[in-house]
């Protein structure tokens, strides 16, 4: 009887140990990219149906809460990528493959565009996965064309943003920067919250966030490019749409 009890306890201990070997949680660490460390914060969660979700913070390159894609968990192995958060093709996506070397440690490799960097993470607590924002409609008076100028590297950059509402859907934006060359940025998020408006191009790590002032004829805010932030004032150039 005693032998049976010992065997049962050993089995239960093994099952508990296997259950603890899960990547669910918040993980902090870094990747050893050439010349410096890249701090990482990774959140991974599993729902009741077994589906995984996650997000990542890369403070060193201005990425906060980017959603993870193609999350695959097999035993102690974990893989995921971050789509276009670190740049547009052919550079993206950045892919992570790791292994739980213990209940609270993951080690692996970050691969992007043929480059490889080792990374190591430690579990620091429960997951805090950030839910991706969805585009919202904008106020009628904002659904129009806007333009402004900022300076970078001693050269002026002309910005034009055209906001458009769509029935039963969020607004879209055409975001063009003209400097030494013309860049038509892909926009994946347009959000208005009160007087504040944010427009993001995740693939290029560019965003504009500002506050509507002067009766809706100006948007005063900040042009963001990675970790760089520059003041930018947009002024209406066309009449509001419907």
C-alpha positions as CSV (number, residue, x, y, z in Angstrom):
1,X,0.0,0.0,0.0
2,X,2.8,2.4,0.9
3,X,4.6,1.6,-2.4
4,X,1.4,2.3,-4.3
5,X,1.0,5.7,-2.5
6,X,4.6,6.6,-3.3
7,X,4.1,5.7,-7.0
8,X,0.9,7.8,-7.1
9,X,2.6,10.8,-5.6
10,X,5.5,10.5,-8.0
11,X,3.1,10.4,-10.9
12,X,1.1,13.4,-9.7
13,X,4.4,15.3,-9.2
14,X,5.4,14.5,-12.8
15,X,2.0,15.6,-14.1
16,X,2.2,18.9,-12.2
17,X,5.7,19.5,-13.5
18,X,4.5,18.9,-17.0
19,X,1.6,21.2,-16.5
20,X,3.9,24.0,-15.3
21,X,5.9,23.8,-18.5
22,X,3.6,26.2,-20.4
23,X,4.6,29.4,-22.2
24,X,1.5,31.2,-20.9
25,X,2.5,34.3,-19.0
26,X,4.5,37.5,-19.2
27,X,8.1,37.1,-20.2
28,X,10.9,39.6,-20.1
29,X,14.5,39.4,-21.5
30,X,16.4,40.5,-24.5
31,X,17.8,39.5,-27.9
32,X,21.5,39.9,-28.6
33,X,21.5,41.8,-31.8
34,X,24.8,43.1,-33.3
35,X,26.2,45.9,-31.2
36,X,23.6,45.9,-28.4
37,X,20.8,44.2,-26.6
38,X,17.2,44.5,-27.7
39,X,14.9,44.4,-24.6
40,X,11.8,42.2,-25.1
41,X,8.5,41.8,-23.2
42,X,6.4,39.0,-24.5
43,X,2.8,38.1,-23.4
44,X,1.3,34.8,-24.2
45,X,-2.2,33.5,-23.2
46,X,-4.3,30.5,-24.0
47,X,-8.1,30.5,-24.0
48,X,-10.5,27.8,-22.9
49,X,-10.6,26.4,-26.4
50,X,-6.8,26.0,-26.5
51,X,-6.2,28.9,-28.9
52,X,-3.1,31.1,-28.3
53,X,-2.9,34.9,-28.4
54,X,0.0,37.2,-27.6
55,X,1.6,40.6,-27.9
56,X,5.2,42.0,-27.7
57,X,6.9,45.2,-26.5
58,X,10.1,46.3,-28.1
59,X,10.8,49.5,-26.4
60,X,14.2,50.0,-28.1
61,X,12.5,50.4,-31.5
62,X,9.2,52.0,-30.4
63,X,7.0,49.0,-30.6
64,X,4.4,48.6,-27.8
65,X,1.8,45.8,-27.8
66,X,2.3,44.6,-31.4
67,X,0.2,41.4,-31.9
68,X,1.9,38.1,-32.3
69,X,1.0,35.9,-35.3
70,X,1.3,32.2,-36.2
71,X,1.8,31.1,-32.5
72,X,2.7,27.4,-32.4
73,X,3.2,25.5,-29.1
74,X,4.4,21.9,-29.2
75,X,5.4,20.5,-25.9
76,X,8.2,22.7,-24.6
77,X,8.7,24.4,-28.0
78,X,7.2,27.8,-28.9
79,X,7.3,29.7,-32.2
80,X,5.6,33.0,-33.3
81,X,6.3,36.0,-35.5
82,X,5.4,39.7,-35.3
83,X,4.2,40.2,-38.9
84,X,5.3,43.7,-40.2
85,X,6.0,45.3,-36.8
86,X,9.8,45.4,-37.6
87,X,9.5,46.5,-41.2
88,X,7.8,45.7,-44.4
89,X,8.8,42.9,-46.8
90,X,11.4,41.6,-47.6
91,X,12.6,42.4,-44.1
92,X,9.5,41.1,-42.2
93,X,8.4,39.1,-40.5
94,X,10.6,38.6,-37.6
95,X,10.3,35.1,-36.3
96,X,11.0,33.7,-32.8
97,X,11.6,30.1,-32.1
98,X,12.3,29.1,-28.5
99,X,12.4,26.2,-26.0
100,X,11.3,26.1,-22.3
101,X,14.5,25.1,-20.7
102,X,12.7,25.3,-17.3
103,X,9.2,26.3,-16.1
104,X,10.3,30.0,-16.0
105,X,12.9,30.3,-18.8
106,X,12.7,30.3,-22.6
107,X,15.8,30.5,-24.8
108,X,15.9,30.5,-28.6
109,X,16.6,32.5,-31.8
110,X,15.2,35.5,-33.5
111,X,15.4,35.4,-37.2
112,X,14.7,38.2,-39.7
113,X,15.9,38.7,-43.3
114,X,18.6,36.1,-43.0
115,X,19.9,37.5,-39.7
116,X,19.9,35.4,-36.5
117,X,20.1,36.7,-32.9
118,X,19.9,34.6,-29.7
119,X,17.3,35.6,-27.1
120,X,16.5,34.6,-23.5
121,X,13.3,35.3,-21.5
122,X,12.3,34.8,-17.9
123,X,8.7,34.5,-16.7
124,X,7.8,37.5,-14.5
125,X,4.0,37.0,-14.0
126,X,0.6,36.4,-15.6
127,X,0.0,37.4,-19.3
128,X,-1.0,40.9,-20.1
129,X,-1.9,40.5,-23.8
130,X,-2.8,43.8,-25.4
131,X,-5.9,43.5,-27.6
132,X,-5.3,45.1,-31.0
133,X,-7.1,48.3,-31.6
134,X,-9.7,48.6,-34.4
135,X,-10.3,51.6,-36.6
136,X,-13.2,53.9,-35.6
137,X,-15.1,56.4,-37.7
138,X,-14.0,60.0,-37.4
139,X,-16.1,63.1,-37.0
140,X,-17.7,64.4,-40.1
141,X,-15.5,67.5,-40.1
142,X,-12.3,65.4,-40.0
143,X,-13.2,63.3,-43.0
144,X,-11.2,65.5,-45.4
145,X,-7.7,66.2,-46.6
146,X,-5.0,67.5,-44.2
147,X,-1.4,68.7,-44.8
148,X,1.7,69.8,-42.8
149,X,5.4,70.0,-42.8
150,X,8.1,68.7,-40.4
151,X,11.9,68.7,-40.7
152,X,14.2,65.7,-40.5
153,X,17.9,65.7,-41.1
154,X,17.8,69.3,-42.2
155,X,15.3,68.6,-45.0
156,X,11.6,69.5,-44.9
157,X,9.1,66.7,-45.3
158,X,5.6,67.4,-46.6
159,X,2.8,65.3,-45.1
160,X,-0.7,64.8,-46.5
161,X,-3.3,62.7,-44.8
162,X,-6.8,62.1,-46.3
163,X,-9.4,60.7,-43.9
164,X,-12.4,58.9,-45.2
165,X,-15.4,57.3,-43.4
166,X,-17.1,54.2,-44.6
167,X,-20.6,52.9,-43.8
168,X,-20.7,50.4,-40.9
169,X,-16.8,50.4,-40.7
170,X,-13.9,52.4,-39.3
171,X,-12.3,55.2,-41.2
172,X,-9.4,54.8,-43.6
173,X,-6.5,57.2,-44.4
174,X,-4.2,57.9,-47.3
175,X,-0.9,58.9,-45.7
176,X,1.8,60.4,-48.0
177,X,5.2,61.8,-47.1
178,X,7.1,63.8,-49.7
179,X,10.8,64.6,-49.1
180,X,13.8,63.3,-51.1
181,X,11.3,60.8,-52.4
182,X,7.5,60.1,-52.1
183,X,6.3,57.5,-49.7
184,X,2.7,56.3,-49.7
185,X,2.4,54.6,-46.4
186,X,0.0,51.6,-45.8
187,X,-2.3,52.6,-42.9
188,X,-3.9,49.9,-40.7
189,X,-5.3,52.0,-37.8
190,X,-7.4,55.2,-37.6
191,X,-8.8,56.1,-34.2
192,X,-10.6,59.1,-32.9
193,X,-11.2,59.5,-29.2
194,X,-12.8,62.9,-28.4
195,X,-10.5,65.6,-29.7
196,X,-7.6,63.2,-30.2
197,X,-6.8,61.3,-33.5
198,X,-4.2,58.6,-34.1
199,X,-3.2,57.2,-37.5
200,X,-0.7,54.3,-37.6
201,X,1.3,52.5,-40.3
202,X,2.6,49.4,-38.4
203,X,4.6,48.2,-41.4
204,X,6.7,51.4,-41.6
205,X,6.6,52.1,-37.8
206,X,5.2,55.6,-38.6
207,X,2.3,57.2,-36.8
208,X,0.7,60.6,-36.3
209,X,-1.2,61.5,-33.1
210,X,-2.7,64.9,-32.5
211,X,-5.5,67.0,-30.9
212,X,-8.1,68.8,-33.0
213,X,-8.1,72.6,-32.3
214,X,-9.2,75.9,-33.8
215,X,-12.8,74.7,-34.5
216,X,-11.6,71.6,-36.3
217,X,-9.4,73.4,-38.8
218,X,-6.1,72.1,-37.3
219,X,-4.7,69.0,-35.7
220,X,-1.7,69.7,-33.5
221,X,0.4,66.7,-32.6
222,X,3.4,64.5,-33.1
223,X,4.9,62.6,-36.0
224,X,6.3,59.3,-34.8
225,X,8.9,57.2,-36.6
226,X,10.1,54.3,-34.4
227,X,11.4,56.0,-31.3
228,X,11.7,59.4,-33.0
229,X,9.0,62.0,-32.2
230,X,8.7,65.3,-34.1
231,X,6.1,68.1,-33.8
232,X,3.7,68.3,-36.7
233,X,0.6,70.5,-37.3
234,X,-1.9,69.5,-39.9
235,X,-4.2,72.0,-41.5
236,X,-7.3,71.2,-43.5
237,X,-6.8,71.4,-47.3
238,X,-10.1,70.0,-48.6
239,X,-13.8,70.2,-47.5
240,X,-15.2,67.6,-45.2
241,X,-16.7,64.5,-46.6
242,X,-20.0,62.9,-45.6
